[in-house]
């Protein structure tokens, strides 16, 4: 849900958001109130929510498995015959009699 594609991209988004928050507070007189509000809105968009949401996203991105199964491995799995096969429906009905 909160995961990014990579940890480095997530940290980069967080650094950009932190820079926007810093510019909104330190350069308030130079930017004006409208500029500060726009900078804060941009920071929230970069963090995809509040700073806690960004932190949870970072934790989930770090915990994410290194690589998801590829399409080739799934195709190979589907081509292999299954060891256990279901009994034919007629055999089930015969045993019920």
Steps between C-alpha positions, in 0.01 A plus 500: 500500500765751603788327325716677247690330222834543678640627828713762327198652322307505826782676684541745211129588519535549875803727458315712244202526734727601787657769280153634418402508867824679589452755223140558611609580855832678451412706194148588611548874448666457162243248373196653662219307659377365166845371413537338839164327471585375150836371625330315786240351265782387271676340796187310599459378142862386486466315830164356388350623824641597834860432610382190689349363176835560329681316781263202479553493126876493552471209742277307259735570210794365701303190605377433145644183345799566279340368184153382421465172309551554130258409225740233378494315832120518511475367142737216585294418808184482291661271242616245758246222557336501838581211726155468648207492265142524598288191451260510212152623596344166405720315750378729776136443410552123484645494851193683633261226386 
